[in-house]
Amino acid sequence: MNTKEKSQLKVMTGNAAAAVGATLARPDVVAAYPITPQTEVIEKLSEFHANGELDAELITVEGENSAMNAVMAASLAGGRVFTATSSWGLVFMYDAVLTAAGARAPIVMVNVNRETPGILAVSCGQQDMISTRDCGWIFLIAEDCQDIIDSVIMAYRLAEDYDIQVPVMVHYDGFYLSYLSEVVDVPTQENVDKFLSVLNDQPQRTILTPGEQIGCGSHGILDGYVELRYKHCLALERAKDKIDIIDKEFEDIFGRSYGGQIEEYKLDDADIVLIGSGSMCGTIRTVIDDRRDKGLKVGLLKLRMYRPFPSEKLTKALKGKKAVGVVDRSIAFGFKGGPIYTELKAFSEDMKDTKLVSFIDGIANTDITKNNINKMIDMTCDLAEGKDVPEVTWISYAPQQGGE
């Protein structure tokens, strides 16, 4: 039943939305360390803890690595946990991020996307997400403030599902969404409890119990190691269908749907498609509406789940399209094209005659403007018509021929 009328409309930032979503999930333990542009998440959680809204153990740690180790230990002991980070913070906790995945600890964390080390940049970019894409976590990408609060709530259903038991990272664009204030439909505690109550009816997962023997973080050797890796990969594959189911159940209670793994916009009759993720998708929709009014059959495919990579959904949705432009807000060093483009290209045989082109834009806080999106659409149209189009175009930067 749709109980949306019971919710409250409030203006809040993306960071506040993440904190509210985590609080509504009733975590037992929260541990985190401040870092721009994520700091407000921790400030809000501290505020909620101080005024009694957040009934949890709030651990103030000396760094991000300690934050991940704290929530991992609490999770393995059976607690529901939450943490948040960004960029350098994600890098600093990297070893613990890998360990948490290997331990199959159902942690939920938000990562506020920001450029990572190499060149110092306090600016937006999805490079931190790309730097950890093979760590064994599930990745969801939120588009706006409403999506952030909803994705955090759904992340608990996904991470703690008995058939999954894999940590989930919810990503959203730093600076663009972290500090953006929007009207957010805040769910009631009653409805969030109802949505998460399904987890109470499943078998109890193995947890650390005083006096009982269990191995956590043990060294894997030969067949035992291979078995654990294999089962982890199977769980990630199961997460694809699971997020689709969770999304539908979320819609039944809250009246909002995000499509599960991917979201399609005017895709059915489209000849030309742009693939995007995160905050750029709102601008892309605006441009698509304008180009549609002028007679161009163009659509958007929003990538919502990045890990596991939704290859089956993507190839099915794109099969038969004339040309697809993939917009990456990050770089795949050593490859031609952005990370999402290079991964999709691996499945090009499944899309028959669909042509692909890569666009890199929006890194280091450069705006993905309507003009830029129009350029991408025009180049994708040229590709569909058989014209000579570069495989990769850095939209906001035009290097000199032969330059460094």
matplotlib code that plots the C-alpha trace (Angstrom):
import matplotlib.pyplot as plt

x = [0.0, 1.2, 1.6, 3.4, 0.9, 2.2, 5.7, 7.1, 8.5, 11.7, 14.4, 17.9, 21.3, 22.4, 24.7, 21.8, 19.7, 22.3, 22.4, 18.6, 18.4, 21.0, 19.2, 15.8, 17.5, 18.2, 21.9, 23.5, 26.9, 28.1, 31.8, 33.2, 35.8, 35.2, 36.6, 35.4, 32.8, 31.4, 31.9, 28.3, 27.1, 29.0, 27.9, 24.3, 24.6, 26.3, 23.5, 20.8, 22.7, 22.9, 19.2, 18.2, 17.0, 19.9, 19.9, 23.3, 26.8, 28.6, 32.3, 34.6, 37.8, 41.2, 40.9, 39.0, 40.8, 39.7, 36.1, 35.9, 37.5, 35.1, 32.0, 33.3, 33.8, 30.4, 28.8, 30.4, 29.1, 25.6, 25.0, 23.6, 26.2, 26.9, 29.8, 30.7, 33.7, 35.1, 38.2, 41.4, 39.3, 38.3, 41.9, 43.0, 40.6, 41.3, 42.8, 39.9, 37.4, 38.9, 38.8, 35.2, 34.2, 36.1, 34.5, 31.1, 30.2, 26.9, 28.1, 26.4, 28.6, 28.1, 31.0, 30.7, 32.5, 35.6, 38.8, 41.4, 45.2, 47.5, 46.8, 45.5, 41.9, 39.2, 36.6, 34.0, 34.8, 33.9, 37.6, 37.3, 34.5, 36.6, 39.6, 37.7, 35.4, 37.0, 37.1, 34.1, 31.4, 28.1, 28.0, 24.8, 24.9, 22.4, 21.2, 19.7, 18.9, 15.8, 17.7, 20.3, 18.0, 16.1, 19.2, 20.7, 17.5, 17.4, 21.1, 20.3, 17.8, 20.4, 23.5, 21.7, 19.7, 20.6, 21.3, 23.6, 25.6, 27.9, 28.7, 27.1, 28.5, 26.1, 27.9, 26.8, 28.6, 30.5, 29.9, 27.1, 24.8, 26.6, 25.8, 22.8, 19.5, 16.4, 12.9, 13.1, 10.1, 11.3, 9.7, 8.1, 9.9, 6.9, 7.2, 11.0, 10.6, 8.0, 10.3, 13.2, 11.2, 11.6, 15.1, 13.8, 12.1, 15.2, 17.6, 20.1, 23.5, 26.7, 27.9, 30.7, 29.5, 31.6, 32.6, 31.9, 34.4, 34.3, 36.9, 36.8, 39.7, 41.5, 44.1, 42.5, 44.5, 44.1, 40.6, 39.1, 40.2, 38.8, 35.5, 35.0, 35.9, 33.6, 30.7, 31.3, 31.1, 27.9, 26.4, 27.3, 25.5, 22.4, 22.4, 21.3, 17.9, 17.7, 17.9, 15.2, 12.9, 13.8, 13.1, 9.6, 8.9, 10.2, 7.7, 4.8, 5.5, 6.9, 5.6, 9.0, 10.9, 14.4, 14.3, 16.6, 19.8, 19.2, 16.6, 15.4, 14.2, 12.4, 14.4, 11.8, 11.8, 15.2, 17.7, 20.4, 21.2, 23.3, 24.5, 25.1, 25.2, 24.7, 23.8, 24.4, 21.3, 18.9, 20.6, 20.7, 16.9, 16.3, 18.4, 16.7, 13.2, 14.4, 15.9, 12.7, 10.6, 12.8, 12.2, 15.3, 14.6, 17.1, 16.9, 18.8, 20.0, 20.9, 23.4, 22.2, 24.0, 27.7, 28.9, 28.0, 28.0, 24.4, 25.6, 22.4, 20.1, 22.4, 22.8, 19.1, 18.1, 20.7, 20.2, 19.0, 20.0, 22.0, 24.6, 25.3, 27.4, 28.8, 29.5, 32.1, 33.0, 36.3, 39.2, 40.3, 44.1, 45.7, 42.5, 40.9, 37.7, 36.1, 35.6, 31.9, 32.6, 35.4, 33.3, 30.3, 32.5, 33.4, 29.7, 29.4, 28.9, 25.7, 24.4, 24.9, 25.3, 25.0, 28.0, 29.7, 31.5, 33.1, 32.8, 34.8, 33.4, 32.7, 36.0, 37.6, 34.3, 33.9, 30.2, 28.4, 26.4, 23.5, 25.8, 28.2, 25.4, 24.2, 27.7, 27.7, 24.3, 25.4, 28.6, 26.6, 24.2, 27.2, 28.5, 25.1, 25.2, 28.6, 30.6, 34.2, 33.9, 36.8, 36.4, 37.1, 36.4, 37.2, 34.3, 35.6, 39.2, 40.5, 44.2, 46.6, 47.5, 50.6, 50.4, 51.1]
y = [0.0, 3.5, 5.3, 8.3, 10.8, 10.1, 11.4, 14.9, 17.3, 19.0, 21.0, 19.5, 19.0, 15.7, 15.2, 15.7, 13.3, 10.6, 11.2, 11.1, 7.9, 6.2, 7.4, 6.1, 2.6, 2.5, 1.6, 0.2, 1.6, 4.6, 5.4, 8.0, 10.7, 14.1, 14.9, 17.4, 17.3, 14.5, 16.2, 17.4, 13.8, 13.2, 16.6, 15.8, 12.3, 13.8, 16.3, 13.5, 11.5, 14.5, 15.2, 11.6, 11.0, 8.6, 5.8, 4.3, 3.9, 6.9, 6.3, 9.2, 7.8, 9.2, 8.3, 6.6, 3.3, 3.1, 4.0, 1.1, -1.4, -0.3, -0.8, -4.0, -5.4, -4.3, -5.7, -9.1, -9.1, -8.8, -5.0, -2.8, -0.2, 3.0, 5.1, 7.7, 9.0, 10.6, 10.5, 10.4, 9.0, 6.1, 5.6, 5.6, 2.9, 0.8, -2.2, -2.3, -1.9, -5.0, -6.9, -6.0, -7.3, -10.5, -11.0, -10.4, -7.8, -6.1, -2.6, 0.4, 3.4, 6.6, 7.9, 11.5, 11.4, 13.6, 13.4, 11.1, 11.3, 11.8, 15.5, 17.3, 18.4, 19.3, 18.9, 16.5, 13.5, 9.8, 8.7, 7.5, 5.2, 3.9, 3.4, 0.9, -0.7, -4.2, -4.2, -6.6, -4.1, -3.4, 0.1, 2.2, 5.7, 8.4, 11.2, 13.7, 14.3, 12.2, 9.4, 9.6, 9.1, 6.3, 4.5, 4.5, 2.8, 0.3, -0.4, -2.0, -4.3, -5.3, -5.7, -7.5, -9.9, -13.4, -14.4, -11.4, -10.4, -8.0, -4.4, -1.6, 1.8, 4.5, 7.1, 10.7, 13.6, 15.8, 19.5, 19.1, 17.0, 17.1, 20.8, 21.1, 21.8, 20.3, 19.3, 15.8, 13.5, 12.1, 8.7, 8.1, 5.9, 3.5, 2.9, 2.5, -0.1, -1.9, -1.9, -3.3, -5.7, -8.3, -8.8, -9.9, -13.0, -14.4, -16.9, -15.4, -14.8, -16.1, -13.7, -13.4, -14.7, -14.8, -18.3, -19.8, -20.5, -18.7, -17.6, -14.0, -12.4, -15.8, -16.6, -18.4, -21.2, -23.1, -24.6, -22.7, -19.4, -20.2, -21.3, -18.1, -16.0, -18.0, -17.6, -13.9, -13.5, -15.5, -13.2, -10.2, -11.7, -12.4, -8.8, -7.8, -9.3, -8.5, -4.8, -5.0, -6.7, -4.3, -1.3, -2.6, -3.3, 0.2, 1.7, -0.3, 1.4, 4.8, 5.5, 6.0, 3.7, 4.0, 1.1, -1.2, -1.7, 0.8, 3.5, 4.2, 7.6, 7.8, 4.8, 2.6, 4.3, 6.0, 5.6, 7.5, 6.9, 8.6, 6.6, 8.6, 8.3, 10.5, 14.2, 14.7, 12.7, 15.6, 17.9, 15.1, 14.6, 18.4, 18.3, 15.1, 16.8, 19.7, 17.5, 15.4, 18.5, 19.0, 15.5, 13.6, 10.2, 10.3, 8.7, 8.3, 5.1, 5.9, 3.5, 3.2, 0.0, 0.0, -3.0, -5.7, -4.4, -4.8, -6.1, -8.1, -5.2, -2.8, -4.9, -5.8, -2.1, -1.0, -3.8, -2.4, 1.2, 3.0, 4.6, 5.0, 7.8, 6.9, 9.8, 9.1, 11.4, 9.6, 8.2, 4.6, 5.0, 2.8, 2.4, 4.3, 5.7, 6.2, 3.3, 2.7, 2.9, 0.3, -2.1, -1.7, -2.2, -5.6, -6.6, -5.0, -8.4, -8.8, -5.5, -6.5, -3.4, -0.8, 1.7, 3.1, 6.3, 7.6, 11.1, 12.2, 15.3, 16.7, 15.8, 18.2, 20.1, 21.0, 21.4, 19.0, 21.7, 21.6, 22.8, 19.9, 17.4, 18.7, 18.2, 14.6, 14.0, 15.6, 13.4, 10.3, 11.1, 11.5, 8.1, 6.6, 8.1, 6.6, 9.7, 9.8, 10.4, 10.0, 7.0, 9.2, 12.9, 15.0, 17.4, 20.3, 20.1, 20.3, 19.3, 20.4, 17.7, 15.9, 17.8, 16.4]
z = [0.0, -0.9, 2.4, 1.0, 2.4, 5.9, 5.1, 5.6, 3.1, 4.3, 2.7, 3.3, 1.8, 0.3, 3.3, 5.7, 3.6, 4.0, 7.8, 8.0, 6.0, 8.2, 11.4, 10.1, 9.6, 13.4, 13.4, 16.5, 15.8, 13.8, 13.4, 11.0, 10.6, 8.9, 5.5, 2.9, 1.5, 3.7, 7.1, 7.3, 7.4, 10.6, 12.1, 11.5, 13.0, 16.0, 16.3, 16.0, 18.6, 21.0, 20.8, 21.2, 17.6, 16.9, 19.5, 18.6, 19.9, 18.2, 18.0, 17.4, 15.8, 14.9, 11.2, 8.5, 8.8, 12.4, 11.4, 9.0, 11.4, 14.2, 12.1, 10.7, 14.1, 15.2, 12.1, 12.6, 16.2, 14.8, 14.9, 12.2, 11.3, 9.3, 8.3, 5.7, 3.9, 0.7, -1.5, 0.6, 3.5, 1.3, 0.3, 3.9, 4.9, 1.8, 3.5, 5.9, 3.0, 1.4, 4.7, 5.3, 1.9, 2.5, 5.9, 4.2, 6.8, 5.8, 6.3, 4.8, 3.9, 1.9, -0.2, -1.2, -4.6, -4.8, -6.8, -5.3, -4.9, -7.8, -8.2, -5.1, -5.8, -3.4, -6.2, -7.6, -9.6, -9.4, -9.3, -5.7, -6.7, -9.6, -7.4, -5.3, -7.8, -7.5, -3.7, -3.5, -2.3, -3.9, -5.4, -5.8, -7.3, -6.2, -8.5, -6.1, -2.4, -2.5, -4.1, -1.4, 1.6, -0.3, -1.4, 2.1, 3.4, 0.5, 1.1, 4.4, 2.8, 0.3, 2.5, 5.3, 3.1, 4.0, 0.4, -0.1, 3.0, 1.2, 2.2, 0.2, -0.7, -1.7, -3.9, -4.6, -6.2, -3.8, -3.8, -6.4, -4.1, -0.8, -0.3, -2.6, -0.7, -2.1, -1.0, 0.3, 1.1, 4.4, 5.2, 8.5, 11.0, 11.0, 7.2, 7.3, 10.1, 8.0, 5.0, 6.9, 9.0, 6.3, 7.6, 10.9, 9.3, 7.6, 9.1, 11.5, 10.0, 11.7, 14.2, 16.7, 20.1, 23.3, 24.2, 20.8, 18.1, 14.7, 12.3, 11.1, 9.1, 9.1, 6.5, 3.5, 2.1, -1.2, -1.6, 1.3, -0.1, -3.5, -2.1, -0.2, -3.3, -5.5, -3.1, -2.8, -6.5, -6.6, -3.9, -6.0, -9.0, -6.8, -5.8, -9.3, -9.1, -5.4, -5.9, -8.6, -6.0, -3.3, -5.5, -6.3, -2.6, -1.8, -4.3, -2.7, 0.6, -0.3, -3.8, -5.4, -7.8, -9.2, -11.6, -9.6, -11.4, -14.2, -14.9, -18.4, -19.7, -23.1, -24.2, -25.8, -29.2, -29.0, -31.7, -29.8, -26.1, -23.5, -20.5, -17.3, -13.6, -10.6, -10.6, -14.4, -15.2, -14.3, -16.8, -19.4, -19.1, -19.7, -22.9, -24.0, -23.6, -25.7, -28.4, -28.4, -29.1, -32.1, -33.4, -32.3, -30.8, -28.0, -24.5, -21.3, -19.5, -15.9, -14.3, -10.7, -9.7, -10.7, -8.8, -9.7, -13.2, -14.6, -18.0, -18.7, -18.1, -20.0, -23.1, -23.3, -23.0, -25.6, -28.2, -31.5, -30.7, -33.5, -31.2, -27.5, -25.9, -22.4, -20.1, -17.5, -14.6, -14.1, -15.9, -16.7, -16.7, -19.3, -21.3, -24.1, -22.8, -19.4, -16.9, -17.6, -21.3, -21.2, -19.2, -21.5, -24.5, -23.3, -23.9, -27.3, -29.0, -27.1, -28.6, -32.2, -34.4, -31.6, -31.9, -28.7, -28.1, -24.9, -23.3, -20.3, -18.6, -15.1, -13.5, -11.0, -10.5, -14.2, -15.0, -17.2, -19.0, -21.4, -24.1, -23.4, -23.4, -26.8, -28.1, -26.9, -28.5, -31.8, -31.9, -31.1, -33.9, -36.2, -35.2, -35.9, -39.4, -40.1, -39.8, -38.4, -34.6, -32.1, -29.9, -26.8, -26.4, -23.3, -23.7, -21.4, -22.7, -26.2, -26.2, -28.9, -31.4, -30.0, -26.7, -23.3]

ax = plt.figure().add_subplot(projection="3d")
ax.plot(x, y, z, "-o")
ax.set_aspect("equal")
plt.show()
